[in-house]
């Protein structure tokens, strides 16, 4: 099997799993337990498939991709800058958002319970953000480069696939079209920056740190919406 075909299969197997999870949880199912089970299965899938592909199909050995000081500095600066933009956009546009509809949609996920929200916050900041960097910034970006032939194309493909499930989630949470469009542009930009950071510093720890800092801002806003 040639390199491009292998890359396409790898991308299809992994890249749309988060989108299927969002659609099932927020649009097709009202059972909280089933939503959580499907969510966990999708997370296991997107961890195991890239790992198997890297170690078995591509025949590589384990690498921890340790970051250097310059990479960590770039991650911190980018993460803080994007977080400041997130907070500023919320301060400007929060009055236009139907938070009641958002909370209603979140009830099926269990996140309206304070204890589950706190547990979820730690999971998304420290584990899920790392998993997304592992999948989208490392696996999808590198396979996108193999498929499309350039770093810019790989970055664009990874950013679009990463943004897809977030955009669907925003729509299902009741955001207006222009709010979703603005958030989508921001997500695309952030995802492209994180992919660039990965390719520049060859470490998912760098893009993870930037991503985790942004998630702190997002979950801080979420806390204010649900419990403030």
SVG drawing of the C-alpha trace seen along z (x, -y; Angstrom):
<svg xmlns="http://www.w3.org/2000/svg" viewBox="-33 -44 49 48">
<polyline fill="none" stroke="black" stroke-width="0.4" points="0.0,0.0 1.5,-3.4 2.2,-6.2 -0.7,-8.4 -3.3,-5.7 -2.1,-4.6 -2.2,-8.2 -5.8,-8.6 -6.9,-5.4 -5.2,-6.5 -6.8,-10.0 -10.3,-8.6 -10.1,-6.0 -9.2,-8.6 -10.2,-12.1 -14.0,-11.8 -14.3,-9.9 -14.6,-13.0 -17.3,-14.4 -19.3,-11.1 -19.0,-11.4 -20.4,-14.9 -23.3,-14.1 -24.3,-11.0 -24.1,-12.8 -25.8,-16.1 -28.1,-15.2 -29.0,-11.5 -29.1,-10.4 -30.6,-11.7 -29.3,-8.9 -26.5,-10.3 -24.9,-6.9 -24.9,-5.9 -23.4,-9.3 -20.6,-8.9 -19.9,-5.3 -19.8,-6.3 -17.6,-9.3 -15.1,-7.0 -15.1,-4.5 -14.2,-7.2 -11.4,-8.5 -9.9,-5.0 -10.3,-4.5 -8.4,-7.7 -5.6,-6.8 -5.2,-3.2 -5.4,-3.6 -2.6,-6.1 -0.4,-4.2 -0.9,-0.9 -0.3,-2.6 2.9,-4.3 4.4,-1.3 3.1,1.6 2.1,0.4 4.9,-2.2 7.3,-0.2 8.6,-3.0 9.7,-2.9 8.3,-4.8 9.4,-8.5 8.6,-10.9 9.3,-14.1 10.8,-16.0 10.4,-19.8 13.2,-22.4 13.1,-25.7 12.3,-27.7 9.4,-25.5 8.0,-25.8 8.4,-29.6 6.5,-29.7 3.8,-27.5 3.3,-29.8 3.2,-33.0 0.8,-31.6 -1.4,-30.0 -1.7,-33.2 -2.2,-35.4 -5.1,-33.1 -6.6,-32.9 -6.7,-36.7 -8.5,-36.8 -11.0,-34.2 -11.7,-36.2 -12.0,-39.4 -14.4,-37.9 -16.6,-36.5 -16.6,-39.9 -17.8,-41.6 -20.3,-39.0 -21.5,-37.1 -24.8,-39.1 -25.7,-37.8 -25.4,-34.1 -28.5,-32.0 -26.9,-30.4 -30.1,-28.7 -30.1,-26.7 -26.5,-25.9 -27.1,-24.6 -30.1,-22.6 -27.9,-20.8 -25.1,-20.2 -27.5,-18.3 -27.2,-15.1 -23.5,-15.2 -23.7,-15.4 -21.5,-18.5 -24.2,-20.6 -23.4,-18.7 -20.6,-20.6 -18.6,-17.6 -18.7,-16.2 -17.8,-19.6 -14.7,-19.9 -13.7,-16.3 -14.4,-17.1 -12.4,-20.3 -9.3,-18.4 -9.8,-15.7 -10.1,-18.2 -7.3,-20.4 -4.7,-17.7 -5.8,-14.6 -8.2,-15.4 -6.1,-18.4 -3.0,-16.1 -5.0,-13.4 -6.2,-16.0 -2.6,-17.1 -1.5,-13.5 -4.2,-12.9 -4.6,-16.1 -1.2,-17.9 1.0,-14.8 -0.9,-12.1 -3.3,-13.9 -0.8,-16.7 2.0,-14.3 -0.4,-12.0 -1.9,-15.1 1.6,-16.1 2.1,-12.5 -1.2,-12.7 -1.1,-16.2 2.6,-16.8 3.3,-20.0 3.4,-21.2 0.9,-24.0 -1.6,-21.5 -1.1,-19.1 -1.6,-22.0 -4.8,-23.1 -6.2,-19.6 -5.5,-18.9 -7.0,-22.3 -10.2,-21.7 -10.7,-18.2 -10.0,-19.5 -12.4,-22.4 -15.2,-20.3 -16.5,-18.6 -16.1,-21.8 -18.2,-23.8 -20.9,-21.1 -20.9,-21.3 -21.3,-25.0 -24.2,-24.8 -26.0,-22.1 -25.4,-24.2 -27.6,-26.9 -25.0,-29.4 -26.2,-31.8 -24.6,-31.4 -22.4,-34.4 -21.2,-33.4 -20.4,-29.9 -18.6,-31.5 -16.5,-33.7 -15.6,-30.8 -14.8,-28.5 -12.4,-31.1 -10.7,-31.2 -10.5,-27.5 -9.1,-27.1 -6.4,-29.7 -5.5,-28.1 -5.4,-24.6 -3.1,-25.9 -0.8,-27.6 -0.6,-24.4 0.2,-22.3 2.9,-24.8 4.3,-24.6 4.5,-20.8 6.3,-20.9 8.6,-23.7 9.6,-22.1 8.9,-18.4 7.1,-17.9 3.5,-17.5 4.3,-18.8 4.7,-22.2 1.4,-22.4 -0.3,-20.7 0.9,-23.4 -0.5,-26.1 -3.8,-24.2 -4.1,-23.5 -3.7,-27.2 -6.5,-28.0 -8.7,-25.3 -8.2,-26.9 -9.8,-30.1 -12.6,-28.2 -13.5,-26.2 -13.3,-29.3 -15.9,-30.8 -18.0,-27.6 -17.9,-27.7 -19.3,-31.2 -22.1,-30.2 -23.1,-27.1 -22.4,-28.1 -21.6,-31.7"/>
</svg>
